[in-house]
Amino acid sequence: LAATCVELGRLPRRPLSQAENWVGGRMADRLWRLARHANLLPEQERRRWDDGLLALDLGNELIHLRACLEGARGVLRKARDRFLGELGELLEAGPAGPRSDRLERISLPLREALERDARHDDEASRLARAALAQLLFTWQQWCHQEESHESA
């Protein structure tokens, strides 16, 4: 899990042109190795498969969000850059502990900038808002999953 979180944390800083192949290849390789041995793992350790799938989903949504916001200017660009910096730190720390609400907090300035942006109704803006919502949903799902495993 730690290695996956470190890779997710680096994703906001990787050049967008390399990000999809980088994260897709690394996550796919990790999931493939887990799948080969999943039947041999104790029940509690099989949850790493779910961790891998959620991490892959987060990575894909993050890449999609970055692609939608690539041409951002002004306030939106500043909000995007700040969000990506804080997101990298959050992802690197992983979903354990009381982190489920933190993504909601750090995404607020970006969501507000997307709403106020002059191109609010264009396709890239709509897709960016949807990708951000999916990123939030998946992160909360992963955090809640980790919380339930920690309390078990």
ChimeraX attribute file (.defattr): number of C-alpha atoms within 10 A of each C-alpha:
attribute: neighborCount
match mode: 1-to-1
recipient: residues
	/A:1	13
	/A:2	10
	/A:3	11
	/A:4	19
	/A:5	21
	/A:6	17
	/A:7	20
	/A:8	26
	/A:9	23
	/A:10	18
	/A:11	24
	/A:12	23
	/A:13	13
	/A:14	13
	/A:15	10
	/A:16	16
	/A:17	10
	/A:18	10
	/A:19	20
	/A:20	18
	/A:21	11
	/A:22	16
	/A:23	22
	/A:24	14
	/A:25	12
	/A:26	15
	/A:27	21
	/A:28	15
	/A:29	12
	/A:30	15
	/A:31	19
	/A:32	14
	/A:33	12
	/A:34	17
	/A:35	14
	/A:36	9
	/A:37	10
	/A:38	17
	/A:39	10
	/A:40	11
	/A:41	12
	/A:42	9
	/A:43	9
	/A:44	9
	/A:45	10
	/A:46	16
	/A:47	16
	/A:48	16
	/A:49	18
	/A:50	13
	/A:51	20
	/A:52	20
	/A:53	16
	/A:54	16
	/A:55	24
	/A:56	20
	/A:57	17
	/A:58	22
	/A:59	23
	/A:60	18
	/A:61	21
	/A:62	24
	/A:63	20
	/A:64	20
	/A:65	23
	/A:66	21
	/A:67	15
	/A:68	18
	/A:69	20
	/A:70	13
	/A:71	10
	/A:72	19
	/A:73	12
	/A:74	10
	/A:75	15
	/A:76	22
	/A:77	17
	/A:78	15
	/A:79	21
	/A:80	23
	/A:81	18
	/A:82	15
	/A:83	20
	/A:84	22
	/A:85	15
	/A:86	16
	/A:87	22
	/A:88	19
	/A:89	16
	/A:90	20
	/A:91	23
	/A:92	18
	/A:93	16
	/A:94	22
	/A:95	22
	/A:96	15
	/A:97	12
	/A:98	11
	/A:99	18
	/A:100	21
	/A:101	12
	/A:102	15
	/A:103	19
	/A:104	18
	/A:105	11
	/A:106	18
	/A:107	22
	/A:108	13
	/A:109	18
	/A:110	23
	/A:111	20
	/A:112	12
	/A:113	19
	/A:114	24
	/A:115	16
	/A:116	12
	/A:117	16
	/A:118	11
	/A:119	13
	/A:120	14
	/A:121	12
	/A:122	9
	/A:123	11
	/A:124	18
	/A:125	20
	/A:126	16
	/A:127	17
	/A:128	21
	/A:129	20
	/A:130	15
	/A:131	21
	/A:132	21
	/A:133	17
	/A:134	17
	/A:135	23
	/A:136	20
	/A:137	16
	/A:138	18
	/A:139	25
	/A:140	19
	/A:141	15
	/A:142	22
	/A:143	21
	/A:144	18
	/A:145	16
	/A:146	19
	/A:147	17
	/A:148	10
	/A:149	12
	/A:150	10
	/A:151	6
	/A:152	7
